[in-house]
Amino acid sequence: MIGSSAKSGQHFYYACHNYIKRGKDICSARLIKKKEIELLIIEHIKTHILTEENLTELFNIVLNEINQHKRDSEDQVKIIDKQLEFYKKN
């Protein structure tokens, strides 16, 4: 599917590439209004991808990443503090 516009440039559609380039004889698929298919896609994403289960899993993944970065940063601070302590003594 590729984006296409009406000759007026005011209406937008998605259409089969072959339909646009070679005509109705090659592909009988109809033009689909841009807004219509995009709303269907958004609804599909909401229903099948942005589920509570998937969002919870994503939240946990992000939380684990944040916690790991926090631990790494704390370790780096400890190392730098030890280096500072060493240089203060010498």
N, C-alpha and C positions, 0 to 999 in steps of 0.2 A: 504494500500500500504506500502511496505517496500523496503528499498534499497537493491540492489543485484548487484553482479558483475559477469562478464563472467568468465569462468574458467581461462582465461589468466590474469585476474585482471586488464586489460587495458580498459575495457568498463564497464560502470555502467548503471544500469537500476533501475526503480521502477516496482514492480510487486505485484500482489495480494498475500497476505500471504498464502492463501490456495493453490494457484498455485505453489508457491515455496515449501511448505511443503508436499502437497498431490498430486500434478501433474495436468496435463491437463484435466483429467477426472472429477475433482472436480470443476475446474474453467477454463473457456475458455478465460479469459482476457489475452490480449497479454502483452508482456514486453514493457515498455515505456522507451525510452532513457532518462537518467537523465537530460542531458542538454536541451533536447526538452521540457520536462514538466516544468523544472525550469524556462525556458524562458517564457513559457506560463503563469506561475504563476506570475512572475515579471510583465509581460505586464498587467495581470488582476489587480494586485495591483495598477499599475500606472493609469489605466483607471477608476477603480471603487472606489479606496480608496484615492489615492493621488490627488483628484480633487481640483480645486481652492476653491470650497465651503468648503470642509473638511479642507483644509490647512488654510483657513481664520478663520474657527471656532477654530481650534487648536491654531492658533496664538493668538486669543482673549482670549482663556482659559489660555494660558501661561502668557500673558500680565496681566490678572487679578490676577493670582497667584503671579507674581512678584510684582505688586502694593500692594497686601495685605501683603506680606512679608516686603516690604519697610515700610508700615505704622506700622506694628508690631515692626520693628526694631527702627523706630523713637520714638514710644511710650516707648520702653525699654530704649532708650537713655535719654529721658525726665525723667524717673523714676530714673535712675542712677545719672543724673545731680542734681536732687532734693536731693537725698541721700548725694551726695558729698557736696552740699551746706549746708545741715544740719550738717554734721560732721565738716565742716570748721568753722561753727559758734560756735560749742561746744568744 
